[in-house]
Structure formats: structure tokens, C-alpha cells
């Protein structure tokens, strides 16, 4: 799946990246997040994992690629 939105760094469980997506969802990003900048608009390719991860902060989007817009 491909999702666009704004990324934010959260201080949960040692720090997580979240994507506030244009589709109205908030995803916790895991995997190949690269060098993200908090507040950046990005396009992310990946797959949604069922359930919640350790941070319990929304569905996990397992990232295969990300690019800044």
C-alpha cells in the first residue's frame, strides 16, 4: 500500500515514528524508515500489520520505502 502524510517523532517506548496519513489514519512506522525529519511530508510504501505493536499507538505500517515530498 502507498500512504502520504506527515511524520512525527513520539517519545513512547524509547521513541517511535508515526505517520498522520491523508486517509485519516495514524500509523506507527516500523522497518526501513531511513532518516526522517519530524514534521516532514512523506510518501510511504509498506504493509499494515494486524493489531498494535509494543507502543500501542496505532496500527503498524511495515515500511519498504519512504520518500520526502
TIRO-2110 file (N, C-alpha, C; in Angstrom, 1 decimal):
// TIRO-2110
0.8, -1.2, 0.0, N, 1, A
0.0, 0.0, 0.0, CA, 1, A
0.9, 1.2, 0.0, C, 1, A
0.4, 2.3, -0.5, N, 2, A
1.1, 3.6, -0.6, CA, 2, A
0.3, 4.6, 0.2, C, 2, A
0.9, 5.3, 1.1, N, 3, A
0.2, 6.3, 2.0, CA, 3, A
1.1, 7.6, 2.0, C, 3, A
0.4, 8.7, 2.0, N, 4, A
1.0, 10.0, 2.2, CA, 4, A
0.6, 10.7, 3.4, C, 4, A
1.4, 11.5, 4.0, N, 5, A
1.1, 12.2, 5.2, CA, 5, A
2.3, 12.9, 5.9, C, 5, A
2.1, 13.3, 7.1, N, 6, A
3.2, 14.0, 7.9, CA, 6, A
3.7, 13.1, 9.0, C, 6, A
5.0, 13.0, 9.1, N, 7, A
5.6, 12.1, 10.1, CA, 7, A
6.0, 13.0, 11.4, C, 7, A
5.8, 12.3, 12.5, N, 8, A
6.2, 12.9, 13.8, CA, 8, A
6.9, 11.9, 14.7, C, 8, A
7.9, 12.4, 15.4, N, 9, A
8.6, 11.5, 16.4, CA, 9, A
7.9, 11.6, 17.7, C, 9, A
7.6, 10.5, 18.3, N, 10, A
6.9, 10.5, 19.6, CA, 10, A
7.9, 9.8, 20.6, C, 10, A
7.9, 10.3, 21.9, N, 11, A
8.7, 9.7, 22.9, CA, 11, A
8.0, 8.6, 23.7, C, 11, A
7.5, 7.6, 23.0, N, 12, A
6.9, 6.4, 23.6, CA, 12, A
7.8, 5.2, 23.4, C, 12, A
8.0, 4.4, 24.4, N, 13, A
8.8, 3.2, 24.3, CA, 13, A
10.2, 3.4, 23.7, C, 13, A
10.8, 4.5, 24.1, N, 14, A
12.2, 4.8, 23.6, CA, 14, A
12.2, 5.5, 22.3, C, 14, A
11.0, 5.9, 21.8, N, 15, A
10.9, 6.7, 20.6, CA, 15, A
10.3, 5.9, 19.4, C, 15, A
9.3, 6.5, 18.8, N, 16, A
8.6, 5.8, 17.7, CA, 16, A
8.4, 6.9, 16.6, C, 16, A
8.2, 6.5, 15.4, N, 17, A
7.8, 7.4, 14.3, CA, 17, A
6.3, 7.1, 14.0, C, 17, A
5.5, 8.2, 13.9, N, 18, A
4.1, 8.0, 13.5, CA, 18, A
3.9, 8.8, 12.2, C, 18, A
3.0, 8.3, 11.4, N, 19, A
2.5, 8.9, 10.2, CA, 19, A
1.1, 9.3, 10.4, C, 19, A
0.8, 10.6, 10.3, N, 20, A
-0.6, 11.2, 10.3, CA, 20, A
-0.9, 11.2, 8.8, C, 20, A
-1.7, 10.2, 8.4, N, 21, A
-1.9, 10.0, 6.9, CA, 21, A
-3.1, 10.8, 6.4, C, 21, A
-3.0, 11.1, 5.1, N, 22, A
-4.1, 11.8, 4.4, CA, 22, A
-5.4, 11.0, 4.5, C, 22, A
-5.3, 9.7, 4.7, N, 23, A
-6.5, 8.9, 4.7, CA, 23, A
-7.2, 9.0, 6.1, C, 23, A
-6.7, 9.8, 7.0, N, 24, A
-7.3, 9.9, 8.3, CA, 24, A
-6.8, 9.0, 9.4, C, 24, A
-5.9, 8.1, 9.0, N, 25, A
-5.4, 7.1, 10.0, CA, 25, A
-4.0, 7.6, 10.5, C, 25, A
-3.7, 7.1, 11.6, N, 26, A
-2.3, 7.3, 12.2, CA, 26, A
-1.6, 6.0, 12.3, C, 26, A
-0.5, 5.8, 11.7, N, 27, A
0.2, 4.6, 11.7, CA, 27, A
1.5, 4.7, 12.4, C, 27, A
1.9, 3.7, 13.1, N, 28, A
3.3, 3.6, 13.7, CA, 28, A
4.2, 3.0, 12.6, C, 28, A
5.2, 3.7, 12.3, N, 29, A
6.1, 3.2, 11.2, CA, 29, A
7.2, 2.3, 11.8, C, 29, A
7.4, 1.1, 11.2, N, 30, A
8.4, 0.2, 11.6, CA, 30, A
9.2, -0.3, 10.3, C, 30, A
10.4, -0.6, 10.5, N, 31, A
11.2, -1.1, 9.4, CA, 31, A
12.1, 0.0, 8.8, C, 31, A
12.2, 0.1, 7.5, N, 32, A
13.1, 0.9, 6.7, CA, 32, A
12.7, 2.4, 6.7, C, 32, A
12.7, 3.0, 7.9, N, 33, A
12.3, 4.4, 8.0, CA, 33, A
13.3, 5.4, 7.5, C, 33, A
14.6, 5.0, 7.4, N, 34, A
15.6, 5.9, 6.9, CA, 34, A
15.8, 7.1, 7.9, C, 34, A
16.2, 8.2, 7.3, N, 35, A
16.5, 9.4, 8.0, CA, 35, A
15.3, 10.4, 7.9, C, 35, A
14.3, 10.2, 8.7, N, 36, A
13.1, 11.0, 8.7, CA, 36, A
13.3, 12.3, 9.5, C, 36, A
12.6, 13.3, 9.2, N, 37, A
12.6, 14.6, 9.9, CA, 37, A
11.2, 14.8, 10.4, C, 37, A
11.1, 15.1, 11.7, N, 38, A
9.8, 15.3, 12.3, CA, 38, A
9.1, 16.5, 11.6, C, 38, A
7.9, 16.3, 11.2, N, 39, A
7.1, 17.4, 10.5, CA, 39, A
7.2, 17.3, 9.0, C, 39, A
8.0, 16.4, 8.5, N, 40, A
8.2, 16.2, 7.0, CA, 40, A
6.9, 15.6, 6.4, C, 40, A
6.6, 16.0, 5.2, N, 41, A
5.5, 15.3, 4.4, CA, 41, A
6.2, 14.2, 3.6, C, 41, A
5.7, 13.0, 3.7, N, 42, A
6.3, 11.9, 3.0, CA, 42, A
5.3, 11.0, 2.3, C, 42, A
5.8, 10.1, 1.5, N, 43, A
5.0, 9.1, 0.8, CA, 43, A
5.7, 7.8, 1.3, C, 43, A
4.9, 6.8, 1.8, N, 44, A
5.4, 5.6, 2.4, CA, 44, A
4.8, 4.4, 1.6, C, 44, A
5.6, 3.5, 1.2, N, 45, A
5.2, 2.2, 0.7, CA, 45, A
5.4, 1.1, 1.8, C, 45, A
4.4, 0.3, 2.0, N, 46, A
4.6, -0.8, 3.0, CA, 46, A
3.3, -1.6, 3.2, C, 46, A
3.3, -2.4, 4.2, N, 47, A
2.1, -3.2, 4.5, CA, 47, A
1.7, -3.0, 6.0, C, 47, A
0.4, -3.0, 6.2, N, 48, A
-0.1, -2.9, 7.6, CA, 48, A
-0.1, -4.2, 8.3, C, 48, A
0.5, -4.2, 9.5, N, 49, A
0.5, -5.4, 10.4, CA, 49, A
-0.8, -5.4, 11.1, C, 49, A
-1.4, -6.5, 11.3, N, 50, A
-2.7, -6.6, 12.1, CA, 50, A
-2.4, -6.3, 13.6, C, 50, A
-3.3, -5.7, 14.3, N, 51, A
-3.1, -5.4, 15.7, CA, 51, A
-2.2, -4.2, 15.9, C, 51, A
-1.8, -4.1, 17.2, N, 52, A
-1.0, -3.0, 17.6, CA, 52, A
0.4, -3.5, 18.1, C, 52, A
1.4, -2.6, 17.9, N, 53, A
2.8, -3.0, 18.3, CA, 53, A
3.0, -2.7, 19.8, C, 53, A
4.2, -2.8, 20.2, N, 54, A
4.6, -2.6, 21.6, CA, 54, A
4.2, -1.2, 22.1, C, 54, A
4.3, -0.2, 21.3, N, 55, A
3.9, 1.2, 21.7, CA, 55, A
2.4, 1.4, 21.9, C, 55, A
1.6, 0.5, 21.3, N, 56, A
0.1, 0.6, 21.4, CA, 56, A
-0.4, 1.9, 20.9, C, 56, A
0.3, 2.4, 19.8, N, 57, A
0.0, 3.8, 19.4, CA, 57, A
-0.7, 3.8, 18.0, C, 57, A
-1.3, 2.7, 17.6, N, 58, A
-1.9, 2.7, 16.3, CA, 58, A
-1.4, 1.5, 15.5, C, 58, A
-2.1, 1.2, 14.4, N, 59, A
-1.6, 0.1, 13.5, CA, 59, A
-0.2, 0.3, 13.0, C, 59, A
0.6, -0.8, 12.9, N, 60, A
1.9, -0.7, 12.5, CA, 60, A
2.0, -0.7, 10.9, C, 60, A
2.7, 0.2, 10.3, N, 61, A
2.9, 0.1, 8.9, CA, 61, A
4.4, -0.3, 8.7, C, 61, A
4.5, -1.5, 8.2, N, 62, A
5.9, -2.0, 8.0, CA, 62, A
6.4, -1.4, 6.7, C, 62, A
7.4, -0.5, 6.8, N, 63, A
7.8, 0.3, 5.7, CA, 63, A
8.8, -0.4, 4.8, C, 63, A
8.6, -0.4, 3.5, N, 64, A
9.5, -0.9, 2.5, CA, 64, A
10.3, 0.2, 1.8, C, 64, A
9.7, 1.4, 1.7, N, 65, A
10.4, 2.6, 1.2, CA, 65, A
9.6, 3.8, 1.6, C, 65, A
10.4, 4.9, 1.7, N, 66, A
9.8, 6.2, 2.1, CA, 66, A
10.6, 7.3, 1.4, C, 66, A
9.8, 8.3, 0.9, N, 67, A
10.4, 9.4, 0.3, CA, 67, A
9.8, 10.7, 0.7, C, 67, A
10.6, 11.7, 0.9, N, 68, A
10.1, 13.0, 1.3, CA, 68, A
9.5, 13.8, 0.1, C, 68, A
8.3, 14.4, 0.4, N, 69, A
7.6, 15.1, -0.7, CA, 69, A
8.0, 16.6, -0.7, C, 69, A
END
